[in-house]
Amino acid sequence: MASEATASVAAPLVLTATVTDDGLPVPKKEPRKAAVGQETPPTLKPDPNQPEIVLSVPQVARRRGAPGGPQGLQLSWIVWRGPDNAKFDQGSILVKDQKATVEVTFPEPGTYILRGTANDGELKVEKDVTVTVR
């Protein structure tokens, strides 16, 4: 995939990445089961002697190996830099035939840097793509 692209506001841009892997680790056929005590996510609480501080903690998408999550080589995208957020039609894409395709829509013009992360469950690699939105 080229590391630069152009797009228009509110018009979907199709990003297709070529992702190769050595096939290790071998994906399991069944999703990993949650460990006992891991059924609920941790909570973040302030010290009882201080006033509560409201934090904006983002939701984290499930990654390979998470209980019930997809198994195998995956690619995910985030807006690393830019004037606004962007909307991806999928959070994490399972790579098939060394290709992963996603549509992204930008709400504001400007220069965005999107970061793609390929993850096989053990190792990951990141690649940045600059998109100029008019």
TIRO-2110 file (N, C-alpha, C; in Angstrom, 1 decimal):
// TIRO-2110
0.8, -1.2, 0.0, N, 1, A
0.0, 0.0, 0.0, CA, 1, A
0.9, 1.2, 0.0, C, 1, A
0.5, 2.2, -0.8, N, 2, A
1.3, 3.5, -0.8, CA, 2, A
1.2, 4.2, 0.6, C, 2, A
2.2, 5.0, 0.9, N, 3, A
2.2, 5.6, 2.2, CA, 3, A
1.5, 7.0, 2.2, C, 3, A
1.0, 7.4, 1.0, N, 4, A
0.3, 8.6, 0.9, CA, 4, A
-1.0, 8.4, 0.0, C, 4, A
-2.1, 9.1, 0.4, N, 5, A
-3.3, 9.0, -0.3, CA, 5, A
-4.1, 10.4, -0.2, C, 5, A
-5.1, 10.5, -1.1, N, 6, A
-5.9, 11.7, -1.0, CA, 6, A
-7.4, 11.2, -0.9, C, 6, A
-8.2, 12.0, -0.2, N, 7, A
-9.6, 11.7, -0.1, CA, 7, A
-10.4, 13.0, 0.0, C, 7, A
-11.8, 12.8, 0.0, N, 8, A
-12.7, 13.9, 0.1, CA, 8, A
-13.5, 13.7, 1.4, C, 8, A
-13.9, 14.8, 2.0, N, 9, A
-14.7, 14.8, 3.2, CA, 9, A
-16.0, 14.0, 2.9, C, 9, A
-16.3, 13.1, 3.9, N, 10, A
-17.5, 12.3, 3.9, CA, 10, A
-17.6, 11.2, 2.7, C, 10, A
-16.6, 11.1, 1.9, N, 11, A
-16.5, 10.1, 0.9, CA, 11, A
-15.6, 9.0, 1.3, C, 11, A
-16.1, 7.7, 1.4, N, 12, A
-15.3, 6.6, 1.9, CA, 12, A
-14.0, 6.4, 1.1, C, 12, A
-12.9, 6.2, 1.7, N, 13, A
-11.6, 5.9, 1.1, CA, 13, A
-11.4, 4.4, 1.4, C, 13, A
-11.1, 3.6, 0.4, N, 14, A
-10.8, 2.2, 0.6, CA, 14, A
-9.3, 2.0, 0.8, C, 14, A
-8.9, 1.5, 1.9, N, 15, A
-7.5, 1.2, 2.2, CA, 15, A
-7.3, -0.3, 2.1, C, 15, A
-6.4, -0.8, 1.2, N, 16, A
-6.1, -2.2, 1.1, CA, 16, A
-4.6, -2.4, 1.4, C, 16, A
-4.3, -3.2, 2.4, N, 17, A
-2.9, -3.5, 2.8, CA, 17, A
-2.6, -4.9, 2.4, C, 17, A
-1.3, -5.1, 2.1, N, 18, A
-0.8, -6.4, 1.8, CA, 18, A
0.0, -6.8, 3.1, C, 18, A
-0.4, -7.9, 3.7, N, 19, A
0.2, -8.3, 5.0, CA, 19, A
0.7, -9.7, 4.8, C, 19, A
2.0, -9.9, 5.1, N, 20, A
2.6, -11.3, 5.0, CA, 20, A
3.0, -11.7, 6.4, C, 20, A
3.1, -13.0, 6.6, N, 21, A
3.4, -13.6, 7.9, CA, 21, A
4.1, -15.0, 7.7, C, 21, A
4.8, -15.4, 8.7, N, 22, A
5.5, -16.7, 8.6, CA, 22, A
4.6, -17.9, 9.0, C, 22, A
3.3, -17.5, 9.4, N, 23, A
2.4, -18.6, 9.8, CA, 23, A
2.5, -19.0, 11.3, C, 23, A
3.4, -18.4, 12.0, N, 24, A
3.6, -18.8, 13.4, CA, 24, A
3.2, -17.6, 14.3, C, 24, A
2.6, -17.7, 15.4, N, 25, A
2.1, -19.0, 15.9, CA, 25, A
0.9, -19.5, 15.1, C, 25, A
0.7, -20.8, 15.1, N, 26, A
-0.4, -21.4, 14.4, CA, 26, A
-1.7, -21.0, 15.1, C, 26, A
-2.7, -20.4, 14.4, N, 27, A
-4.0, -20.0, 15.1, CA, 27, A
-4.7, -21.3, 15.6, C, 27, A
-5.2, -21.1, 16.8, N, 28, A
-6.0, -22.2, 17.4, CA, 28, A
-7.4, -22.3, 16.7, C, 28, A
-8.0, -23.5, 16.6, N, 29, A
-9.3, -23.6, 16.0, CA, 29, A
-10.4, -23.1, 16.9, C, 29, A
-10.2, -23.1, 18.2, N, 30, A
-11.2, -22.6, 19.2, CA, 30, A
-10.7, -21.4, 19.9, C, 30, A
-11.6, -20.4, 20.2, N, 31, A
-11.1, -19.3, 20.9, CA, 31, A
-10.6, -19.7, 22.3, C, 31, A
-9.7, -18.9, 22.8, N, 32, A
-9.1, -19.2, 24.1, CA, 32, A
-10.2, -18.9, 25.2, C, 32, A
-10.3, -19.7, 26.2, N, 33, A
-11.3, -19.5, 27.2, CA, 33, A
-10.7, -18.5, 28.2, C, 33, A
-11.6, -17.7, 28.8, N, 34, A
-11.2, -16.7, 29.8, CA, 34, A
-10.8, -17.4, 31.1, C, 34, A
-9.7, -16.9, 31.7, N, 35, A
-9.3, -17.4, 33.0, CA, 35, A
-10.3, -17.1, 34.0, C, 35, A
-10.4, -18.0, 35.0, N, 36, A
-11.3, -17.7, 36.1, CA, 36, A
-10.9, -16.4, 36.8, C, 36, A
-11.9, -15.6, 37.1, N, 37, A
-11.6, -14.3, 37.6, CA, 37, A
-11.4, -13.2, 36.6, C, 37, A
-11.4, -13.6, 35.3, N, 38, A
-11.2, -12.6, 34.2, CA, 38, A
-12.5, -12.3, 33.5, C, 38, A
-13.6, -12.7, 34.0, N, 39, A
-14.9, -12.5, 33.3, CA, 39, A
-15.3, -11.0, 33.2, C, 39, A
-14.8, -10.2, 34.2, N, 40, A
-15.2, -8.8, 34.1, CA, 40, A
-13.9, -8.0, 34.0, C, 40, A
-14.0, -6.9, 33.3, N, 41, A
-12.8, -6.0, 33.2, CA, 41, A
-12.4, -5.3, 34.5, C, 41, A
-11.2, -4.9, 34.6, N, 42, A
-10.8, -4.2, 35.9, CA, 42, A
-11.5, -2.8, 35.9, C, 42, A
-11.6, -2.3, 37.1, N, 43, A
-12.2, -0.9, 37.2, CA, 43, A
-11.1, 0.0, 37.7, C, 43, A
-11.3, 1.3, 37.4, N, 44, A
-10.4, 2.3, 37.8, CA, 44, A
-11.1, 3.2, 38.9, C, 44, A
-10.6, 3.2, 40.1, N, 45, A
-11.2, 4.0, 41.2, CA, 45, A
-10.2, 4.9, 41.8, C, 45, A
-10.6, 6.1, 42.2, N, 46, A
-9.7, 7.0, 42.9, CA, 46, A
-9.4, 6.6, 44.3, C, 46, A
-8.3, 7.1, 44.9, N, 47, A
-8.0, 6.8, 46.3, CA, 47, A
-9.2, 7.4, 47.1, C, 47, A
-9.6, 6.7, 48.2, N, 48, A
-10.8, 7.1, 48.9, CA, 48, A
-10.6, 8.5, 49.6, C, 48, A
-9.3, 8.9, 49.8, N, 49, A
-9.0, 10.2, 50.4, CA, 49, A
-8.9, 11.4, 49.5, C, 49, A
-9.1, 11.2, 48.2, N, 50, A
-9.0, 12.3, 47.3, CA, 50, A
-10.4, 12.4, 46.5, C, 50, A
-10.6, 13.6, 46.0, N, 51, A
-11.9, 13.8, 45.2, CA, 51, A
-11.8, 13.0, 43.9, C, 51, A
-13.0, 12.6, 43.5, N, 52, A
-13.0, 11.7, 42.2, CA, 52, A
-12.6, 12.6, 41.0, C, 52, A
-11.8, 12.0, 40.2, N, 53, A
-11.3, 12.7, 39.0, CA, 53, A
-11.9, 11.9, 37.8, C, 53, A
-12.7, 12.5, 37.0, N, 54, A
-13.4, 11.9, 35.9, CA, 54, A
-12.4, 11.7, 34.8, C, 54, A
-12.2, 10.5, 34.3, N, 55, A
-11.3, 10.2, 33.2, CA, 55, A
-12.0, 9.6, 32.0, C, 55, A
-11.6, 9.9, 30.9, N, 56, A
-12.1, 9.4, 29.7, CA, 56, A
-11.2, 8.2, 29.3, C, 56, A
-11.7, 7.0, 29.6, N, 57, A
-10.9, 5.8, 29.2, CA, 57, A
-11.5, 5.2, 28.0, C, 57, A
-10.8, 5.1, 26.9, N, 58, A
-11.4, 4.5, 25.7, CA, 58, A
-11.6, 3.0, 25.8, C, 58, A
-12.6, 2.5, 25.0, N, 59, A
-12.8, 1.1, 24.9, CA, 59, A
-11.7, 0.5, 24.1, C, 59, A
-11.2, -0.6, 24.5, N, 60, A
-10.1, -1.3, 23.7, CA, 60, A
-10.7, -2.5, 23.0, C, 60, A
-10.5, -2.5, 21.6, N, 61, A
-11.0, -3.5, 20.8, CA, 61, A
-10.3, -4.8, 21.2, C, 61, A
-11.0, -5.9, 21.0, N, 62, A
-10.5, -7.3, 21.3, CA, 62, A
-9.4, -7.6, 20.3, C, 62, A
-8.3, -8.1, 20.8, N, 63, A
-7.2, -8.5, 19.9, CA, 63, A
-7.2, -10.0, 19.8, C, 63, A
-6.4, -10.5, 18.9, N, 64, A
-6.2, -12.0, 18.8, CA, 64, A
-5.8, -12.6, 20.1, C, 64, A
-6.4, -13.7, 20.5, N, 65, A
-6.1, -14.4, 21.7, CA, 65, A
-7.0, -14.0, 22.8, C, 65, A
-7.8, -12.9, 22.7, N, 66, A
-8.7, -12.5, 23.7, CA, 66, A
-9.9, -13.5, 23.7, C, 66, A
-10.4, -13.8, 24.8, N, 67, A
-11.5, -14.8, 24.8, CA, 67, A
-12.6, -14.4, 23.9, C, 67, A
-13.0, -15.3, 23.0, N, 68, A
-14.0, -15.1, 22.0, CA, 68, A
-13.6, -14.2, 20.9, C, 68, A
-12.4, -13.8, 20.8, N, 69, A
-11.9, -12.9, 19.7, CA, 69, A
-11.5, -13.8, 18.5, C, 69, A
-11.4, -13.1, 17.4, N, 70, A
-10.9, -13.9, 16.2, CA, 70, A
-9.5, -14.4, 16.3, C, 70, A
-9.2, -15.4, 15.7, N, 71, A
-7.9, -16.1, 15.7, CA, 71, A
-7.2, -15.8, 14.3, C, 71, A
-5.9, -15.6, 14.4, N, 72, A
-5.1, -15.4, 13.1, CA, 72, A
-4.6, -14.1, 12.9, C, 72, A
-3.9, -13.8, 11.8, N, 73, A
-3.3, -12.6, 11.5, CA, 73, A
-4.3, -11.5, 11.3, C, 73, A
-4.2, -10.4, 12.0, N, 74, A
-5.1, -9.3, 11.9, CA, 74, A
-4.5, -8.0, 11.6, C, 74, A
-5.3, -7.0, 11.1, N, 75, A
-4.8, -5.7, 10.9, CA, 75, A
-5.8, -4.7, 11.5, C, 75, A
-5.4, -3.7, 12.2, N, 76, A
-6.3, -2.7, 12.8, CA, 76, A
-5.7, -1.3, 12.5, C, 76, A
-6.6, -0.4, 12.4, N, 77, A
-6.2, 1.0, 12.1, CA, 77, A
-6.7, 2.0, 13.1, C, 77, A
-5.9, 3.0, 13.4, N, 78, A
-6.3, 4.1, 14.2, CA, 78, A
-5.9, 5.4, 13.5, C, 78, A
-6.5, 6.6, 14.0, N, 79, A
-6.0, 7.9, 13.5, CA, 79, A
-4.9, 8.3, 14.5, C, 79, A
-3.7, 8.3, 14.0, N, 80, A
-2.6, 8.6, 14.9, CA, 80, A
-2.5, 10.2, 15.1, C, 80, A
-2.7, 10.9, 14.0, N, 81, A
-2.7, 12.4, 14.0, CA, 81, A
-3.7, 12.9, 13.0, C, 81, A
-4.3, 14.0, 13.3, N, 82, A
-5.3, 14.6, 12.4, CA, 82, A
-6.2, 15.6, 13.1, C, 82, A
-6.9, 16.4, 12.3, N, 83, A
-7.7, 17.4, 12.8, CA, 83, A
-9.0, 16.9, 13.5, C, 83, A
-9.4, 15.6, 13.2, N, 84, A
-10.6, 15.0, 13.8, CA, 84, A
-10.4, 13.5, 13.8, C, 84, A
-11.4, 12.8, 14.3, N, 85, A
-11.3, 11.4, 14.2, CA, 85, A
-11.8, 11.0, 12.9, C, 85, A
-11.7, 9.7, 12.6, N, 86, A
-12.2, 9.2, 11.3, CA, 86, A
-13.0, 7.9, 11.7, C, 86, A
-13.9, 7.5, 10.8, N, 87, A
-14.7, 6.3, 11.0, CA, 87, A
-14.3, 5.2, 10.1, C, 87, A
-13.9, 4.1, 10.7, N, 88, A
-13.5, 2.9, 10.0, CA, 88, A
-14.7, 1.9, 10.0, C, 88, A
-14.9, 1.3, 8.9, N, 89, A
-16.1, 0.4, 8.8, CA, 89, A
-15.8, -0.9, 9.6, C, 89, A
-14.6, -1.2, 10.0, N, 90, A
-14.3, -2.4, 10.8, CA, 90, A
-13.2, -2.0, 11.7, C, 90, A
-13.2, -2.5, 13.0, N, 91, A
-12.2, -2.2, 13.9, CA, 91, A
-10.9, -3.1, 13.7, C, 91, A
-11.1, -4.3, 13.5, N, 92, A
-10.0, -5.2, 13.3, CA, 92, A
-10.3, -6.2, 12.1, C, 92, A
-9.4, -6.3, 11.2, N, 93, A
-9.7, -7.1, 10.0, CA, 93, A
-8.9, -8.3, 10.0, C, 93, A
-9.5, -9.5, 9.8, N, 94, A
-8.8, -10.7, 9.6, CA, 94, A
-8.1, -10.7, 8.2, C, 94, A
-6.8, -11.0, 8.1, N, 95, A
-6.1, -11.0, 6.9, CA, 95, A
-6.4, -12.3, 6.1, C, 95, A
-6.9, -12.1, 4.9, N, 96, A
-7.2, -13.3, 4.0, CA, 96, A
-6.4, -13.1, 2.7, C, 96, A
-5.7, -14.2, 2.3, N, 97, A
-4.9, -14.2, 1.1, CA, 97, A
-3.9, -13.0, 1.1, C, 97, A
-3.4, -12.7, 2.2, N, 98, A
-2.4, -11.6, 2.4, CA, 98, A
-2.9, -10.2, 2.1, C, 98, A
-4.3, -10.0, 2.2, N, 99, A
-4.9, -8.7, 2.0, CA, 99, A
-5.9, -8.4, 3.1, C, 99, A
-5.9, -7.1, 3.4, N, 100, A
-6.9, -6.6, 4.4, CA, 100, A
-7.4, -5.3, 3.9, C, 100, A
-8.7, -5.2, 3.8, N, 101, A
-9.3, -4.0, 3.2, CA, 101, A
-10.3, -3.4, 4.2, C, 101, A
-10.3, -2.1, 4.3, N, 102, A
-11.2, -1.3, 5.2, CA, 102, A
-11.6, 0.0, 4.5, C, 102, A
-12.8, 0.5, 4.8, N, 103, A
-13.2, 1.8, 4.3, CA, 103, A
-13.1, 2.8, 5.5, C, 103, A
-12.6, 3.9, 5.2, N, 104, A
-12.5, 5.0, 6.2, CA, 104, A
-13.1, 6.3, 5.7, C, 104, A
-13.9, 7.0, 6.6, N, 105, A
-14.5, 8.2, 6.2, CA, 105, A
-14.0, 9.3, 7.1, C, 105, A
-13.7, 10.5, 6.5, N, 106, A
-13.2, 11.6, 7.3, CA, 106, A
-14.2, 12.7, 7.4, C, 106, A
-14.4, 13.2, 8.6, N, 107, A
-15.5, 14.3, 8.7, CA, 107, A
-15.0, 15.7, 8.5, C, 107, A
-13.7, 15.9, 8.5, N, 108, A
-13.1, 17.3, 8.3, CA, 108, A
-11.9, 17.2, 7.3, C, 108, A
-11.7, 18.3, 6.6, N, 109, A
-10.5, 18.4, 5.7, CA, 109, A
-9.3, 18.5, 6.6, C, 109, A
-8.1, 18.2, 6.0, N, 110, A
-6.9, 18.3, 6.7, CA, 110, A
-5.9, 17.1, 6.3, C, 110, A
-4.8, 17.1, 7.0, N, 111, A
-3.9, 16.0, 6.9, CA, 111, A
-4.0, 15.0, 8.1, C, 111, A
-4.2, 13.8, 7.7, N, 112, A
-4.4, 12.7, 8.7, CA, 112, A
-3.2, 11.7, 8.6, C, 112, A
-2.8, 11.2, 9.7, N, 113, A
-1.8, 10.1, 9.7, CA, 113, A
-2.5, 8.9, 10.3, C, 113, A
-2.7, 7.9, 9.5, N, 114, A
-3.4, 6.7, 10.0, CA, 114, A
-2.3, 5.7, 10.3, C, 114, A
-2.5, 4.9, 11.4, N, 115, A
-1.5, 3.9, 11.7, CA, 115, A
-2.2, 2.5, 11.6, C, 115, A
-1.6, 1.7, 10.8, N, 116, A
-2.1, 0.3, 10.6, CA, 116, A
-1.1, -0.6, 11.5, C, 116, A
-1.7, -1.5, 12.2, N, 117, A
-1.0, -2.5, 13.0, CA, 117, A
-1.3, -3.9, 12.6, C, 117, A
-0.4, -4.6, 12.1, N, 118, A
-0.6, -6.0, 11.8, CA, 118, A
-0.1, -6.8, 13.0, C, 118, A
-0.9, -7.8, 13.4, N, 119, A
-0.6, -8.6, 14.6, CA, 119, A
-0.9, -10.0, 14.4, C, 119, A
0.1, -10.9, 14.7, N, 120, A
-0.2, -12.3, 14.5, CA, 120, A
-0.4, -13.0, 15.9, C, 120, A
-0.5, -12.3, 16.9, N, 121, A
-0.7, -12.8, 18.2, CA, 121, A
0.6, -12.9, 19.1, C, 121, A
1.7, -12.8, 18.4, N, 122, A
3.0, -12.8, 19.1, CA, 122, A
3.8, -11.5, 18.8, C, 122, A
3.8, -11.2, 17.5, N, 123, A
4.6, -10.0, 17.0, CA, 123, A
3.6, -9.1, 16.3, C, 123, A
4.0, -7.8, 16.3, N, 124, A
3.3, -6.8, 15.5, CA, 124, A
4.2, -5.9, 14.8, C, 124, A
3.7, -5.3, 13.7, N, 125, A
4.4, -4.3, 13.0, CA, 125, A
3.4, -3.2, 12.6, C, 125, A
4.0, -2.0, 12.6, N, 126, A
3.1, -0.8, 12.4, CA, 126, A
3.6, -0.1, 11.1, C, 126, A
2.6, 0.6, 10.4, N, 127, A
2.9, 1.3, 9.2, CA, 127, A
2.0, 2.5, 9.2, C, 127, A
2.6, 3.7, 9.0, N, 128, A
1.8, 4.9, 8.9, CA, 128, A
1.5, 5.3, 7.5, C, 128, A
0.3, 5.8, 7.3, N, 129, A
-0.2, 6.3, 6.0, CA, 129, A
-0.7, 7.7, 6.1, C, 129, A
-0.2, 8.6, 5.3, N, 130, A
-0.7, 10.0, 5.3, CA, 130, A
-1.8, 10.2, 4.3, C, 130, A
-2.9, 10.8, 4.8, N, 131, A
-4.1, 11.0, 3.9, CA, 131, A
-4.4, 12.5, 3.9, C, 131, A
-4.4, 13.1, 2.8, N, 132, A
-4.8, 14.5, 2.6, CA, 132, A
-6.3, 14.5, 2.2, C, 132, A
-7.1, 15.1, 3.1, N, 133, A
-8.5, 15.2, 2.9, CA, 133, A
-8.9, 16.6, 2.5, C, 133, A
-9.6, 16.7, 1.3, N, 134, A
-10.0, 18.0, 0.8, CA, 134, A
-11.5, 18.1, 0.9, C, 134, A
END
